[in-house]
Amino acid sequence: MSLEAHAASARSGFACLFSTAEEYESALITERRAQGRYTQGRSYWPLALFAGCALMVAGIVLLFA
């Protein structure tokens, strides 16, 4: 096999499906969204903080009433 044939076969082994990094990132994000990785989890911190503040206000009102 000639040197040119070896070089051509070596280059074909490293061929990429994406022409730019943006294409790769877009495909990666699309695939991960399909897997459900980017779903928002339910956070109860805002509700807990509101309840804590409401209890503190109620306690202060009862303390000074």
CORMORA-V810745 format. One record per helix or strand of 3 or more residues. SS is the DSSP state (2 for helix, 1 for strand). FROM is the first residue (numbers start at 1). LEN is the number of residues. If there is no record, write none. Layout:
# CORMORA-V810745
ss->(SS;SS)
from->(FROM;FROM)
len->(LEN;LEN)
This chain:
# CORMORA-V810745
ss->(2;2;2)
from->(3;21;45)
len->(11;15;20)
